[in-house]
């Protein structure tokens, strides 16, 4: 959940904005399931196009073997503006 006040500060990739989550929160499980399926199919197509050249934008692999989680945040998520240029918007078309 997020407040309307938060909406302007969320990046388009924030999972709280996904239509499947919104539908589930609104009590529409059938709609949520269809939206999730569309999102997964879109992600598969995009992964097939990108191949192995993709690297995470917001996380990096942990070099510390004692860490429970292998990925750690780069810490710069909130420093990026939610207003994206046309190229970035095209890259996020699955959302």
Order of alpha helices (4+ residues) and beta strands (2+ residues): alpha-alpha-alpha-beta-beta-alpha
